[in-house]
Amino acid sequence: MLDAKLRPSLIEVNQMPSFATDSSLDFRIKKGLIQDCLRTLCLNMNRKNGYKKEKRNKINDRLMKPTVKLSDLT
């Protein structure tokens, strides 16, 4: 929901929404809802690929860091 200043407010969160469709109207509504959510979150393949690359780089950096030996601590 948007207020008068177009600020969004979350009204309800459904942990397990049904995306099954029983009619063509139900299909159009749910399809539009999913598309709007993805657009709002700016989710696209470029962003997904960038996220995967960033995650892979962080893992590689962590794996390649020198480890601290117990003897160095004493």
C-alpha positions in Angstrom: 0.0 0.0 0.0 1.2 3.5 -0.8 0.5 6.6 1.4 -0.2 10.1 0.2 3.5 10.7 -0.3 3.9 7.4 -2.2 5.8 5.8 0.7 5.2 2.0 0.7 3.8 0.2 3.8 3.8 -3.5 4.3 0.3 -4.7 5.3 0.6 -8.4 5.5 3.2 -11.1 4.8 2.0 -14.5 3.7 4.7 -17.1 4.3 3.2 -19.6 1.9 1.2 -17.9 -0.8 -0.6 -20.0 -3.3 0.4 -19.3 -6.9 -2.0 -21.9 -8.3 -4.5 -20.4 -10.7 -8.1 -21.5 -11.1 -9.1 -19.1 -13.8 -7.7 -16.9 -16.5 -8.4 -13.8 -14.3 -6.5 -15.4 -11.4 -3.6 -16.2 -13.7 -3.4 -12.6 -15.0 -3.5 -11.1 -11.5 -0.8 -13.4 -10.1 1.4 -13.1 -13.1 1.2 -9.3 -12.8 1.9 -9.5 -9.1 5.0 -11.6 -9.6 6.3 -9.3 -12.5 5.7 -6.2 -10.4 7.6 -7.7 -7.4 10.5 -8.7 -9.6 10.6 -5.2 -11.2 10.3 -3.5 -7.8 13.3 -5.5 -6.5 15.2 -4.8 -9.7 15.8 -8.6 -10.1 17.1 -9.5 -13.5 19.8 -11.8 -15.0 22.5 -9.2 -14.9 21.9 -8.6 -11.2 21.7 -12.3 -10.5 25.0 -13.0 -12.4 26.7 -10.1 -10.6 25.6 -11.5 -7.2 26.8 -14.9 -8.0 30.2 -13.5 -9.1 30.5 -11.4 -6.0 29.7 -14.4 -3.8 32.2 -16.6 -5.6 34.9 -13.9 -5.2 34.2 -13.6 -1.5 34.5 -17.4 -1.1 37.7 -17.5 -3.0 39.1 -14.6 -1.0 38.3 -16.4 2.3 39.8 -19.6 1.1 43.0 -18.0 -0.1 43.6 -15.9 3.1 46.5 -17.1 5.2 45.4 -18.9 8.3 46.6 -18.0 11.8 48.6 -20.7 13.5 48.1 -21.4 17.2 51.9 -21.0 17.8 51.6 -17.4 16.4 49.1 -16.5 19.1 51.3 -17.4 22.1 
